[in-house]
Amino acid sequence: MAHTRIIPVYGRRPPCATLCRIEELHMRLRAMRLERSRKPDKPEDFVCYEDSDDEEESAVAEKQLMVYDVVTQKLDQIPSLQGRRDSITLPQDQQCGIHSVQINPSKTLLATGARNSSEIAVYRLPTLDPVCVGEGAHRDWVFDMCWLDDQFLVSGSRDTRMALWRVQEDDMTTKQEVPTYNHLRALAVKECKSAQKVRAVAFNKSFQEIAALSLNGYIHIWNAETFKQKLSRKLPSCQENVCLAVQDAGMYAVGCRSYTLLLDARTLQAVKKISPRYSGCGIRSASFQGNVLTIGTGVGILLFYDLRAGKYLESSINSSRTVHLKASKGWVVSFHLSEHRSAVVNTLASVLRRVPHFECQPRDQLSWRNVCGFPQSFKTCILP
């Protein structure tokens, strides 16, 4: 008959709990905690574009194109367009959501990301019927795009490629009662020299050129007529250059981590650095409306800078306060948080299974209430 032998264990931790394994667990939990608590550091997590006085199009990281009616306050979801590559199972690194929503000058077409994040989708306005899917040009996520006119579209991707598309009338005509769409190939695909991950693109109508911003701190200028790269210029800041805007007069605005940089379009020299009123917030979006520059920060605050006066717009009630808008919490899906919690629990369970005399419960029942002998700082990381 088998007998159970009881071996006494002394101390707070079992003998196999070596210091290196405890430090490894410390590092993993600290990384998970930072990932959970960090704010989105890129504007592709949420983009919004105004279509009319009553409706706005917005996109979220779950590849959903939403239409919000500001009058009725109703939210409608538009199906994502599927390319021919989607018949094969997409790798996980190609499913990252929609990063850009752009409307052509006549407001008849809307370009955004397709179901595959390396492809583009075009919809007809105002009905939002599908028109076409642009495919075969990019191998990685499409970060941004811009319209040159009502037909030609330029896209920039994380694979450092720039693609030129043309949406013709033949692609827009459909005789079927059920909306269908075509598959479109790019007119030209070229590498952006000296670039690492094309993050933003903008069309400068005054100079007939395309400006591209890369994450390694360069701005690249392309000829819009020949679609050839003319020059590249190193920016003063290389940290989180994620947004680019063009003024009608031709001035560029580049959003960085610490400030908004204004560039002269003729020389690409820095004209002015606009520091935000909130330190460490990061500039996530920028747009011009005449001589007023709208700056979107990473903490959900919009600021308005008057280029002529050289300062932020002041309140008419209290001149010592600047005019700003605060964003609401919005619509957030909580599955990201559950994924991080599950990852930490799985990591903890894999470590504890190596420890003798520790009976590890099933993953869905494992919580910090089952764990003894670890510092209290661990218990505050993923407390259910």
C-alpha positions in Angstrom: 0.0 0.0 0.0 1.4 3.4 -1.0 2.2 5.9 1.7 2.3 9.7 1.4 5.5 11.2 2.7 5.3 14.7 4.0 8.4 16.9 3.6 8.5 20.0 5.7 9.1 23.3 3.9 10.7 26.1 5.8 10.7 29.8 4.9 8.3 32.0 2.8 9.2 30.4 -0.5 10.0 26.8 -1.5 13.6 25.7 -2.0 13.3 25.8 -5.9 12.2 29.5 -5.9 15.6 30.8 -7.0 16.2 34.5 -7.2 16.5 34.5 -11.0 13.1 33.0 -11.5 11.5 35.5 -9.1 13.2 38.3 -11.0 11.9 37.0 -14.3 8.4 36.9 -12.9 8.8 40.4 -11.6 9.8 41.6 -15.1 7.0 39.9 -16.8 4.4 41.2 -14.5 5.8 44.7 -14.7 5.7 44.7 -18.5 2.1 43.5 -18.4 1.1 46.2 -15.9 2.7 48.9 -18.1 1.0 47.6 -21.2 -2.3 47.6 -19.4 -2.0 51.1 -18.0 -0.5 52.8 -21.0 -2.5 55.2 -23.2 -2.8 54.6 -26.9 0.4 56.0 -28.4 -0.8 56.3 -32.0 -3.7 57.9 -33.6 -4.7 54.8 -35.5 -6.5 53.6 -32.5 -9.4 55.9 -33.3 -9.9 58.2 -36.3 -12.9 60.3 -37.1 -13.9 62.3 -40.2 -16.8 64.6 -40.6 -19.1 63.8 -43.6 -22.0 66.2 -43.2 -23.8 68.3 -40.7 -25.7 65.3 -39.3 -23.3 62.4 -39.7 -19.7 61.5 -38.9 -17.7 58.4 -39.9 -15.3 56.9 -37.3 -13.1 53.9 -37.2 -11.9 51.9 -34.3 -9.1 49.3 -33.7 -11.4 46.4 -34.2 -11.8 47.1 -37.9 -15.3 48.5 -37.6 -16.4 51.5 -39.6 -19.1 53.3 -37.6 -21.5 56.0 -38.7 -22.8 58.2 -35.8 -25.8 60.5 -36.4 -25.3 63.5 -34.2 -29.0 64.4 -34.4 -30.6 61.1 -33.4 -27.4 59.9 -31.5 -27.6 56.5 -33.3 -24.6 54.4 -34.2 -24.6 52.2 -37.3 -21.9 49.8 -38.3 -20.7 49.5 -41.9 -19.4 46.1 -43.0 -15.7 45.9 -43.8 -14.8 45.0 -47.4 -13.1 41.7 -48.0 -10.3 41.3 -50.5 -9.3 38.1 -52.3 -6.4 37.5 -49.9 -8.9 37.1 -47.1 -9.9 33.7 -48.5 -6.7 32.5 -46.9 -6.3 32.8 -43.1 -4.7 36.1 -42.4 -1.7 36.2 -40.1 -2.3 37.9 -36.7 0.1 40.8 -37.5 -2.1 41.9 -40.4 -5.2 42.4 -38.3 -4.8 45.7 -36.5 -7.8 47.8 -37.3 -8.6 50.9 -39.3 -6.0 53.8 -39.2 -7.4 56.4 -41.6 -10.7 57.7 -43.0 -10.4 60.2 -45.9 -13.1 61.8 -48.1 -12.3 63.1 -51.7 -12.7 66.8 -52.5 -16.2 66.4 -54.0 -17.4 64.3 -51.0 -18.6 61.5 -53.2 -16.1 58.8 -52.1 -14.7 57.7 -48.8 -11.4 55.7 -48.5 -10.5 53.7 -45.4 -9.0 50.4 -44.4 -10.3 47.1 -45.5 -10.8 43.9 -43.6 -7.1 43.2 -44.3 -5.2 46.0 -42.8 -2.7 46.0 -45.7 -5.6 46.8 -48.2 -7.8 49.9 -48.7 -11.6 50.1 -49.1 -13.6 52.7 -51.0 -17.2 53.5 -50.3 -19.7 55.7 -52.1 -21.2 58.7 -50.3 -23.7 59.4 -48.9 -25.1 55.9 -49.2 -21.8 54.2 -48.1 -22.3 51.5 -50.7 -19.1 49.5 -51.4 -17.1 50.6 -54.5 -13.8 48.7 -54.6 -11.0 47.1 -52.6 -7.4 48.1 -53.4 -5.1 45.1 -52.9 -1.6 43.8 -53.8 0.3 47.0 -53.1 1.3 46.7 -49.5 2.7 43.9 -47.4 2.0 45.6 -44.0 -0.5 47.9 -42.4 -1.7 50.9 -44.3 -1.2 53.8 -41.8 -2.5 56.7 -43.8 -3.9 57.9 -47.2 -4.8 61.1 -49.0 -6.8 62.1 -52.0 -5.1 64.1 -54.8 -8.4 64.8 -56.5 -11.7 63.0 -56.9 -10.1 59.9 -58.5 -6.4 59.6 -57.5 -5.5 58.3 -54.0 -2.1 57.8 -52.3 -1.6 55.4 -49.5 1.4 55.0 -47.1 2.2 51.8 -45.3 4.4 50.4 -42.5 6.3 48.5 -45.2 7.8 51.9 -46.3 5.9 51.7 -49.6 3.8 54.4 -51.2 1.0 53.4 -53.6 -0.9 55.4 -56.2 -4.5 54.3 -56.9 -7.2 55.5 -59.3 -10.9 55.0 -58.7 -12.7 55.4 -62.0 -16.4 55.7 -62.9 -16.3 52.1 -64.1 -15.6 51.0 -60.6 -18.5 53.0 -59.2 -21.3 51.9 -61.5 -23.3 48.9 -60.4 -26.5 47.4 -61.8 -27.1 44.8 -59.2 -29.8 45.3 -56.6 -27.4 43.9 -54.0 -24.3 46.2 -53.6 -21.1 44.6 -55.0 -17.6 45.9 -55.3 -14.6 45.5 -57.6 -11.0 44.6 -56.8 -8.5 47.3 -57.7 -4.8 47.2 -58.4 -2.4 50.2 -57.8 -1.1 52.2 -60.7 2.3 52.5 -59.1 4.0 51.2 -56.0 7.4 52.7 -54.9 9.6 52.5 -51.9 10.1 55.6 -49.8 13.8 56.1 -49.6 15.4 56.8 -46.1 12.0 55.9 -44.5 11.1 53.5 -41.8 7.4 52.9 -41.6 5.5 55.6 -43.5 3.2 57.0 -40.7 1.3 59.9 -42.3 0.8 61.3 -45.8 -0.7 64.7 -46.9 -1.2 66.4 -50.2 0.1 70.0 -50.6 -2.1 71.5 -53.3 -0.3 74.8 -53.4 3.0 73.1 -54.4 1.5 70.0 -56.1 3.5 67.7 -53.9 2.9 64.8 -51.5 4.5 64.9 -48.0 5.2 61.7 -46.2 6.2 61.3 -42.5 8.2 58.3 -41.3 8.7 57.1 -37.8 12.5 57.5 -38.0 12.1 61.3 -38.0 12.2 62.1 -41.7 9.8 64.1 -43.9 9.8 63.0 -47.5 8.5 65.1 -50.5 7.1 63.5 -53.6 6.1 65.1 -56.9 2.4 64.6 -57.2 2.4 64.7 -61.0 5.2 62.2 -61.7 4.9 60.3 -58.4 8.6 60.4 -57.8 10.4 61.2 -54.6 12.3 64.5 -54.7 14.0 64.8 -51.3 14.0 63.8 -47.7 14.8 66.0 -44.7 15.7 65.0 -41.1 13.4 66.5 -38.5 14.6 68.0 -35.2 12.6 65.4 -33.3 12.6 61.7 -33.9 10.2 60.7 -31.1 6.6 59.7 -32.0 6.2 61.7 -35.3 2.8 60.4 -36.0 0.6 63.1 -37.6 1.0 65.6 -40.5 -1.2 68.5 -41.7 -0.9 71.0 -44.5 -2.1 74.6 -44.5 -3.7 76.1 -47.6 -0.7 78.5 -47.9 1.6 75.5 -47.9 2.9 75.3 -44.3 3.4 71.8 -42.7 2.5 70.9 -39.1 4.2 67.8 -37.7 3.0 66.3 -34.4 5.8 65.0 -32.1 5.9 63.7 -28.5 6.7 67.1 -26.9 5.5 69.7 -29.4 4.0 70.6 -32.7 6.6 71.5 -35.3 5.8 74.1 -38.1 7.8 73.7 -41.3 8.2 76.0 -44.3 7.1 74.0 -47.3 9.7 75.7 -49.6 12.8 74.9 -47.5 11.4 72.3 -45.0 13.1 74.4 -42.3 11.5 74.6 -38.8 9.6 77.8 -38.4 8.2 77.4 -34.9 7.9 74.8 -32.1 4.5 74.9 -30.4 4.6 73.3 -26.9 1.4 71.9 -25.6 -0.1 73.2 -22.4 0.0 69.7 -20.9 3.4 68.2 -20.5 4.1 64.7 -21.7 0.7 64.3 -23.4 2.0 63.8 -27.0 0.5 65.2 -30.1 -1.7 62.7 -31.9 -3.5 64.8 -34.5 -3.3 68.2 -36.3 -5.4 70.0 -38.8 -5.6 73.6 -40.2 -8.7 75.7 -40.5 -7.5 78.9 -42.0 -5.0 80.4 -39.6 -6.1 78.3 -36.7 -4.2 75.0 -36.0 -6.2 72.4 -34.1 -4.0 70.1 -32.0 -5.2 66.8 -30.6 -3.3 65.4 -27.6 -2.9 61.9 -26.2 -5.0 62.8 -23.1 -8.2 63.6 -25.0 -7.8 67.4 -25.1 -8.1 69.6 -28.2 -6.2 72.8 -28.3 -6.5 75.7 -30.8 -3.5 77.7 -31.8 -3.7 81.1 -33.6 -0.9 81.3 -36.1 -1.2 85.1 -36.6 -1.3 85.9 -32.9 1.3 83.3 -32.1 -0.5 81.9 -29.1 -3.4 79.6 -28.1 -6.9 81.0 -28.3 -7.9 82.6 -25.1 -11.3 82.4 -23.3 -13.5 85.5 -23.8 -14.6 85.1 -20.1 -11.2 84.6 -18.6 -8.2 85.8 -20.6 -5.8 83.8 -18.5 -7.4 80.5 -19.6 -7.0 78.9 -23.0 -9.9 77.5 -25.0 -9.8 73.7 -25.1 -12.2 70.8 -25.5 -12.2 67.6 -23.5 -13.2 64.3 -25.1 -15.6 62.0 -23.4 -14.6 58.4 -22.5 -16.2 57.3 -25.8 -16.9 53.7 -26.8 -14.3 51.3 -25.6 -14.3 47.5 -26.0 -12.9 45.8 -22.9 -11.5 42.7 -24.5 -8.0 44.1 -24.6 -8.0 44.2 -20.8 -9.2 40.6 -20.5 -6.4 39.5 -22.9 -3.7 41.1 -20.7 -5.2 39.6 -17.6 -5.4 36.2 -19.2 -1.7 36.5 -20.3 -0.5 37.3 -16.8 -2.5 34.5 -15.3 -1.1 32.0 -17.8 2.4 33.2 -17.1 1.9 32.9 -13.4 0.4 29.5 -13.7 3.3 28.2 -15.9 5.8 29.4 -13.2 3.8 27.9 -10.3 3.5 24.5 -11.9 7.2 24.1 -11.6 7.1 24.6 -7.8 6.7 21.4 -5.8 3.9 21.1 -3.2 1.9 23.8 -5.0 -1.5 22.6 -6.3 -2.3 24.9 -9.3 -6.0 25.3 -9.9 -7.6 25.6 -13.4 -6.9 28.9 -15.1 -10.4 30.2 -14.7 -10.2 29.6 -11.0 -6.7 30.9 -10.5 -6.5 34.3 -8.8 -4.4 36.2 -6.4 -6.5 34.7 -3.6 -4.9 31.3 -4.3 -1.3 32.6 -4.2 0.6 32.9 -1.0 4.1 34.1 -0.2 4.5 36.8 -2.9 5.0 40.5 -2.2 1.9 42.6 -1.9 3.0 44.7 -5.0 2.4 41.6 -7.1 -1.2 41.3 -5.9 -2.1 44.8 -7.0 -1.2 44.1 -10.7 -4.1 42.0 -11.9 -6.4 41.9 -9.0 -9.7 40.4 -10.4 
